Amino acid sequence: MAMEQVPLGTSELMVSRLGYGCMSLSARPRDDDRGAAVLRHAFDLGVTFFDTADRYGAGHNERLLGRVFAGRTDEIVVATKFGFVGDPADPDGVDGRPEHVHAACDASLRRLGVEVIDLYYLHRVDPRVPIEDTVGAMSELVAAGKVRALGLSEAAPATIRRAHAVHPIAALQTELSLWSRESEAGPLGIARALGITFVAYSPLGIGFLTGTIQSARDVPPGSRLARSERLAPGNLERNTALVNRLRVIAADAGLTPGQLALSWVLARDSDVVPIPGTRNRHHLEENVAAVHAAVDEAHLRALDSVFAADAPAGRRKSAAGLAIVNR
């Protein structure tokens, strides 16, 4: 079954209703053959929107994506991000200076093996550089034919407005899932008001919403969940209870917990595009099947009730992670 294509903001780009987040393909232990096979299978299943970043695997992720789709990038939409240059907990870990914008783009073009990047994001806003200066430099990339459309990640509403006044922003990438609903209060609304597509990363709660984790022992080695406050003693029990309720609702809907969690994000409307990532072929197929699932409104309302914005225990990111989120 063909996957629905939706516009990316007011740009000329069209993307699949479900994208693919490539970050996990650079997690260790790496298996590039397996990663390449998953990327090809995602495309075969109708996914045309692939999200990477220069930070993922220190360039490894971009190179892998470029090799897999060499000569076929006109059939997909490639999104990559720049801005991280060091430890995110360090004030110098984000660089939004105009000179870095140009240097980072040229490096990503080389690693991807392309002449133009479809969607180029600022990964995090640099608090030391006016957003007008950073986006102004990004707009120069569009004028030079190196980039087709611009995006921001984890930007506050006021910042989004200022950036959009300099050059149209096609996409805002921010965390959104049943257990990370903070963005509904501001970023999602401003994105809609300005005609910006909302790209939802970690729509499965870094895997927690799949219902496979009942204790800290179930966390896959190397997973970001291992560092999450939400798996700390006390928080884990409360959050597991929420997911167990998700399991019950999903069973009633005839879906897996992960599929229902994805369906909830997809139900926000066609201007919200989730980008789950996985290295597992079966999980990929489950995710894509969620796009075609018919979900009863009653099940979605039940999820809204169970997963109120303040329901999960613990912050969605570490203190260091939240320190570089633009507010």
C-alpha positions as CSV (number, residue, x, y, z in Angstrom):
1,M,0.0,0.0,0.0
2,A,1.4,3.4,-1.0
3,M,2.1,5.8,1.8
4,E,0.5,9.2,1.8
5,Q,2.7,12.2,0.9
6,V,2.3,15.5,2.6
7,P,3.8,18.9,2.0
8,L,6.8,20.1,4.1
9,G,5.7,23.5,5.3
10,T,5.2,25.9,2.4
11,S,8.2,24.5,0.5
12,E,7.9,22.5,-2.7
13,L,9.0,19.3,-0.9
14,M,6.6,16.4,-0.3
15,V,7.4,13.8,2.4
16,S,6.0,10.5,3.4
17,R,3.4,10.6,6.3
18,L,6.0,8.7,8.4
19,G,9.7,9.5,8.3
20,Y,12.7,7.6,9.5
21,G,15.1,8.8,12.1
22,C,18.5,7.5,11.3
23,M,20.4,8.2,14.5
24,S,20.3,4.7,15.9
25,L,22.2,3.4,12.9
26,S,25.3,5.0,14.3
27,A,24.9,3.6,17.8
28,R,27.4,1.0,18.9
29,P,27.9,-1.8,18.2
30,R,27.5,-0.7,14.6
31,D,26.4,-3.0,11.8
32,D,26.4,-1.0,8.5
33,D,25.2,-3.9,6.4
34,R,22.2,-4.3,8.7
35,G,21.6,-0.5,8.8
36,A,21.8,-0.3,5.0
37,A,19.2,-3.1,4.7
38,V,16.8,-1.3,7.1
39,L,17.1,1.9,5.1
40,R,16.4,0.1,1.9
41,H,13.5,-1.7,3.4
42,A,12.1,1.6,4.8
43,F,12.1,3.0,1.2
44,D,10.5,-0.2,-0.1
45,L,7.7,0.3,2.4
46,G,7.0,3.8,1.2
47,V,9.2,5.9,3.5
48,T,10.7,8.8,1.6
49,F,11.7,11.2,4.4
50,F,15.1,10.4,6.1
51,D,16.5,12.4,9.0
52,T,20.1,12.5,10.0
53,A,22.6,15.0,11.4
54,D,26.3,15.8,11.3
55,R,26.5,14.9,15.0
56,Y,25.3,11.3,14.6
57,G,28.3,9.1,14.7
58,A,30.6,12.1,14.0
59,G,29.6,12.0,10.4
60,H,29.1,8.3,10.1
61,N,25.3,8.6,9.8
62,E,25.4,10.9,6.9
63,R,28.0,8.8,5.0
64,L,25.9,5.7,5.5
65,L,22.7,7.4,4.3
66,G,24.6,8.8,1.3
67,R,26.1,5.4,0.3
68,V,22.7,3.6,0.5
69,F,20.9,6.1,-1.7
70,A,23.8,7.1,-4.0
71,G,22.3,8.0,-7.3
72,R,18.7,7.8,-6.0
73,T,18.5,10.9,-3.7
74,D,16.0,12.4,-6.1
75,E,13.6,9.7,-4.9
76,I,13.8,10.7,-1.3
77,V,13.9,13.8,0.9
78,V,17.1,14.0,2.9
79,A,17.1,16.1,6.1
80,T,20.3,16.8,8.1
81,K,21.2,19.0,11.0
82,F,24.1,21.1,12.1
83,G,25.0,23.2,15.2
84,F,26.5,20.8,17.7
85,V,30.3,21.1,17.9
86,G,31.1,19.6,21.3
87,D,29.7,18.5,24.6
88,P,26.0,19.7,24.7
89,A,26.4,20.4,28.4
90,D,29.2,22.9,27.6
91,P,28.0,26.5,26.6
92,D,30.5,26.2,23.7
93,G,28.9,23.0,22.5
94,V,26.5,24.7,20.1
95,D,27.7,26.9,17.2
96,G,25.3,29.0,15.2
97,R,27.8,31.5,13.8
98,P,27.3,32.3,10.1
99,E,30.8,31.0,9.2
100,H,30.0,27.7,10.9
101,V,26.7,27.5,9.0
102,H,28.6,27.5,5.7
103,A,31.4,25.2,6.7
104,A,29.0,22.7,8.3
105,C,26.8,22.6,5.2
106,D,29.8,22.0,2.9
107,A,31.0,19.1,5.1
108,S,27.5,17.5,5.1
109,L,27.2,17.8,1.4
110,R,30.5,15.9,1.0
111,R,29.5,13.2,3.4
112,L,26.1,12.7,1.9
113,G,27.6,12.8,-1.6
114,V,24.9,15.2,-2.9
115,E,24.9,18.6,-4.5
116,V,21.9,19.9,-2.5
117,I,20.4,19.1,0.9
118,D,16.6,19.0,0.8
119,L,16.0,20.1,4.4
120,Y,18.7,21.7,6.5
121,Y,18.1,22.2,10.3
122,L,19.7,24.2,13.0
123,H,20.0,21.3,15.6
124,R,19.9,23.7,18.6
125,V,19.7,27.4,18.9
126,D,23.0,29.1,19.8
127,P,22.1,31.5,22.6
128,R,25.1,33.7,21.8
129,V,24.2,34.3,18.2
130,P,21.0,36.2,17.1
131,I,18.7,33.8,15.3
132,E,18.5,36.3,12.5
133,D,22.2,35.9,11.9
134,T,22.1,32.1,11.9
135,V,19.0,31.9,9.6
136,G,20.3,34.7,7.4
137,A,23.4,32.5,6.7
138,M,21.2,29.5,6.2
139,S,19.2,31.5,3.6
140,E,22.4,32.1,1.8
141,L,22.7,28.4,1.3
142,V,19.3,28.3,-0.3
143,A,20.3,31.2,-2.6
144,A,23.5,29.3,-3.5
145,G,21.5,26.2,-4.5
146,K,23.1,24.1,-1.7
147,V,19.9,23.7,0.4
148,R,16.2,23.6,-0.6
149,A,14.4,24.3,2.7
150,L,15.2,25.3,6.2
151,G,14.3,23.9,9.6
152,L,14.8,24.5,13.3
153,S,15.0,22.0,16.1
154,E,13.8,22.5,19.7
155,A,13.2,26.2,19.2
156,A,10.9,28.4,21.3
157,P,7.8,30.1,19.7
158,A,9.4,33.6,19.8
159,T,12.6,32.3,18.1
160,I,10.5,30.5,15.5
161,R,8.7,33.8,14.6
162,R,12.0,35.7,14.4
163,A,13.6,33.0,12.2
164,H,10.5,32.8,9.9
165,A,10.6,36.5,9.4
166,V,14.1,36.2,7.9
167,H,13.4,33.1,5.7
168,P,10.4,30.7,5.6
169,I,11.0,27.8,8.0
170,A,9.6,24.6,6.5
171,A,9.9,22.3,9.5
172,L,10.2,22.4,13.2
173,Q,11.7,19.3,14.8
174,T,10.8,18.8,18.4
175,E,10.1,15.8,20.7
176,L,6.4,14.8,20.8
177,S,4.9,11.6,22.1
178,L,2.4,10.4,24.6
179,W,4.9,11.0,27.4
180,S,6.4,14.2,26.0
181,R,3.6,16.6,25.3
182,E,5.2,19.8,26.4
183,S,5.5,21.1,22.8
184,E,1.7,21.1,22.4
185,A,1.6,24.2,24.7
186,G,3.6,26.4,22.3
187,P,5.8,25.2,19.5
188,L,3.1,23.1,17.8
189,G,0.7,26.0,17.9
190,I,3.1,28.5,16.4
191,A,4.2,26.1,13.8
192,R,0.7,25.6,12.6
193,A,0.0,29.4,12.7
194,L,3.0,29.9,10.4
195,G,2.4,26.9,8.1
196,I,5.4,25.0,9.4
197,T,5.4,21.2,9.4
198,F,6.0,19.7,12.9
199,V,8.5,16.8,12.7
200,A,8.1,14.7,15.9
201,Y,11.2,13.0,17.1
202,S,11.2,10.2,19.7
203,P,7.5,9.5,19.0
204,L,7.9,6.2,20.8
205,G,9.5,7.7,23.9
206,I,12.9,6.2,23.0
207,G,11.3,2.8,22.8
208,F,9.6,3.0,26.2
209,L,6.1,3.3,24.7
210,T,6.5,0.0,22.9
211,G,5.7,-1.7,26.2
212,T,8.8,-4.0,26.1
213,I,10.5,-2.3,29.1
214,Q,9.2,-3.3,32.5
215,S,12.4,-2.9,34.5
216,A,15.8,-1.3,34.1
217,R,17.2,-4.7,33.1
218,D,15.0,-4.5,29.9
219,V,16.8,-1.4,28.6
220,P,18.9,-2.2,25.5
221,P,22.6,-1.6,25.9
222,G,23.6,1.9,24.8
223,S,20.0,3.2,24.8
224,R,19.5,6.8,25.8
225,L,16.8,5.4,28.1
226,A,19.5,4.2,30.4
227,R,20.3,7.9,31.3
228,S,16.7,9.0,31.5
229,E,15.2,10.3,34.7
230,R,12.0,8.5,33.8
231,L,13.7,5.2,34.5
232,A,15.0,6.3,37.9
233,P,13.6,4.3,40.9
234,G,10.1,5.6,41.7
235,N,9.7,7.2,38.3
236,L,10.1,3.8,36.5
237,E,7.2,2.2,38.4
238,R,4.9,5.2,37.8
239,N,5.8,5.3,34.1
240,T,5.5,1.5,33.6
241,A,2.0,1.7,35.1
242,L,1.1,4.3,32.4
243,V,2.5,2.1,29.6
244,N,0.6,-0.9,31.0
245,R,-2.6,1.0,30.5
246,L,-1.4,1.8,27.0
247,R,-1.0,-2.0,26.4
248,V,-4.6,-2.6,27.5
249,I,-6.0,0.1,25.2
250,A,-3.8,-1.1,22.3
251,A,-5.0,-4.7,22.7
252,D,-8.6,-3.5,22.5
253,A,-7.7,-1.6,19.3
254,G,-6.0,-4.6,17.8
255,L,-2.6,-2.9,17.7
256,T,0.7,-3.2,19.4
257,P,1.4,-0.5,22.1
258,G,4.0,1.1,19.8
259,Q,1.5,1.2,16.9
260,L,-1.1,2.9,19.0
261,A,1.4,5.4,20.4
262,L,2.4,6.3,16.8
263,S,-1.2,6.5,15.7
264,W,-1.8,9.0,18.5
265,V,1.0,11.2,17.1
266,L,-0.3,10.8,13.5
267,A,-3.8,11.7,14.6
268,R,-2.5,15.2,15.6
269,D,-3.0,15.9,11.8
270,S,-1.1,15.7,8.5
271,D,1.1,18.6,9.5
272,V,2.7,16.4,12.2
273,V,5.2,13.9,10.8
274,P,6.8,11.4,13.2
275,I,10.2,10.1,12.5
276,P,10.7,6.9,14.6
277,G,14.0,5.1,14.3
278,T,14.9,1.5,14.6
279,R,17.6,-1.0,13.6
280,N,15.0,-3.8,13.6
281,R,13.3,-4.8,10.4
282,H,10.2,-6.2,12.2
283,H,9.8,-3.0,14.3
284,L,10.1,-0.9,11.1
285,E,7.3,-2.9,9.5
286,E,5.2,-2.4,12.7
287,N,5.8,1.3,12.6
288,V,4.8,1.6,8.9
289,A,1.7,-0.4,9.5
290,A,0.6,2.2,12.1
291,V,0.2,4.7,9.2
292,H,-2.4,2.5,7.6
293,A,-4.2,1.6,10.8
294,A,-7.8,2.8,11.5
295,V,-8.0,3.9,15.1
296,D,-11.2,4.6,16.9
297,E,-11.6,8.1,18.4
298,A,-12.5,6.5,21.7
299,H,-9.1,4.9,21.9
300,L,-7.4,8.2,21.2
301,R,-9.5,9.9,23.9
302,A,-8.6,7.2,26.3
303,L,-4.9,7.9,25.6
304,D,-5.3,11.6,26.1
305,S,-6.8,10.9,29.5
306,V,-4.2,8.4,30.6
307,F,-1.2,10.4,29.3
308,A,-2.0,13.9,30.5
309,A,0.9,16.3,30.0
310,D,1.9,16.0,33.7
311,A,1.3,12.2,34.0
312,P,4.9,10.9,33.3
313,A,7.3,11.0,36.2
314,G,10.6,12.7,35.6
315,R,11.8,15.2,33.0
316,R,11.9,14.3,29.4
317,K,15.6,15.2,29.1
318,S,18.5,15.4,31.5
319,A,19.4,18.7,33.0
320,A,22.2,19.1,30.4
321,G,19.8,18.2,27.6
322,L,17.2,20.8,28.8
323,A,19.9,23.4,29.2
324,I,20.4,23.7,25.5
325,V,16.7,23.6,24.6
326,N,15.6,27.1,23.4
327,R,12.8,28.5,25.6
